[in-house]
């Protein structure tokens, strides 16, 4: 028996998020990966444990998940071997063996998300499943100034959607930046963990700054007041992509 860590990319458009649901007919990415793994390794009891529970419509390039398997397939060949069992919108891009005590969620030290905004006069229908469309020209400088106030350890209760059962709303943001890339505006956020809809609420708040509805100087008071109604709306799921999950390489020899 060995524990295999998979890196997984997927288009989340047709899925009700990553996590398996009690209703088996509800399509999820985790269920598809688990089903494909059971077929490949001929083990109907095999379970997949993921690192991050992305929501309905959210995409990933760097999701991580582990499987405990007994197999003669070389670990580095697993991405190729499993490909034929997965739908075309889910791809395993890497496989590596990790210690049996390794846990993809609890051993995570930070995550990076990217949010894509299409900032054009007219919407591009080919990008509707991957971007949030904003017609009004955004003030990138002001958005970056606002983003800097989010860096550090703060109570992010104002940036957490209702219904979260987390014990604490304190999180650390290592990077938060806004980049103009042609017709797109990219928001990159790296943190030690994220609350329910946190990145999408950060995005909605930065969009309000870009539109002039909020100023960069409003961010510290929004954080301090811990009032969800003072932050921006929750941006759409389709613009969000989980880019990378990081582990302590000194402990696990992982990249």
Residue, then its C-alpha position, 0 to 999 in steps of 0.5 A: x500500500x502506498x499513498x499517491x498525491x495527485x495534482x489535478x486540473x479541471x474545468x468546473x463549469x459542469x460540476x457542483x464543486x469538488x466535494x462528493x455529495x450524498x446524492x450520487x447523481x450530483x456531478x462533482x469533480x471528486x466523485x469523477x476522480x474517485x470513480x476513475x481511480x476505482x476502475x484503474x486500480x480495480x478497487x471499489x473501496x478506494x477513496x479520494x481525499x482532496x485538499x480544497x473544496x472548490x465551489x460549483x463552477x470554480x476551476x482548478x489548475x493545481x488541486x491536490x488529492x491523495x489515494x491509498x493504492x496497491x499497484x504495480x503501475x509506476x507512480x509517474x505513469x499514473x496520470x497517463x494511465x488514468x486519463x482514459x477513465x476521466x471525462x475530458x474536463x478533468x486531467x491528472x497532471x502529476x502523481x507522486x508518492x508521499x508518506x502515509x501520514x501525509x494529509x493533503x488538507x492539513x499539511x497545506x501551508x498556503x494556496x494561490x487563487x486567481x480571479x479573471x475579469x474581462x474588462x471590455x465594453x462587450x462580453x465575449x461569449x467564449x469566455x463567459x464560463x471563465x471570467x467575470x465581465x465588467x464593462x466599466x473601465x477599472x482603476x487598476x492602481x486603486x485596486x492594487x492600493x486596496x489589495x495591499x491593505x489585505x496583506x497580513x494577518x487579519x480577521x476576515x469576517x467581513x469577507x466571509x459568506x454566511x453559513x460558514x462553520x469555521x472556528x476562527x475568521x482570522x487568516x493570513x494573506x501573503x500576496x494580493x495583487x491586481x494585474x492588467x493583462x490585455x483585456x483581462x484584469x487578474x487578481x492573485x491571492x495567496x494565503x494560508x487558508x480561505x473562508x467560505x467565498x473569501x476570494x470572491x468577496x475580496x474580488x467583489x470588493x476590489x471591483x467596487x474600488x476599481x469602479x470608484x464605489x469604494x476607496x482603498x482607504x476604506x479597506x482597513x475599516x471594513x476589516x476592523x468592523x467585521x461587517x459583511x454588508x460593508x464589503x463588496x458583493x460575492x463575485x461569480x464563481x466562473x472567474x475563480x481558479x485554484x492555481x496552486x497548493x503548497x506544502x512544506x518541502x522540507x518535510x515532504x519533499x513536495x513541489 
